Amino acid sequence: MKPYLYLTLLLFTTCGSLYAAPQKEDLIDIALEKAIEKNPNTLGMIQALNEANEKWLKEIDRALTKLETEMSPEQWKALQASQKAWLAYREKELEFQTAFYRKMQGTVWGPIGAEKRMERNRERALLLRGYTHSLSTSPGP
């Protein structure tokens, strides 16, 4: 009986995602795809991913600057603590990732490592951007 219950649950969760609105692609993601299409070799992919990573880092900075002006002092202090912890996590993860991929054989691991690094910054940028959006749509105090 349990397998049917799990199958039913899986079916309902999958169907819900099929009807969800598609997520609009970000301009940075679109530029990345175009750059990789233009130069799909290993070095081209790494360069494109590194460029996208730099854009995501700038997006993090832009969002933080905006949030500093729009948040209450308490919110800003909490975000600063969160950002500091996230930066420490990011650096430790990068140290591990570098050591991990350095041991792997094959050229595919260069782009994979660059993509993992970029994705970490992309996720943070989108999270911070979401906070700015929430503040701009909030009715206020």
Helices and strands as residue ranges (DSSP letters): H 2-19, H 27-38, H 42-70, H 73-102, H 109-137
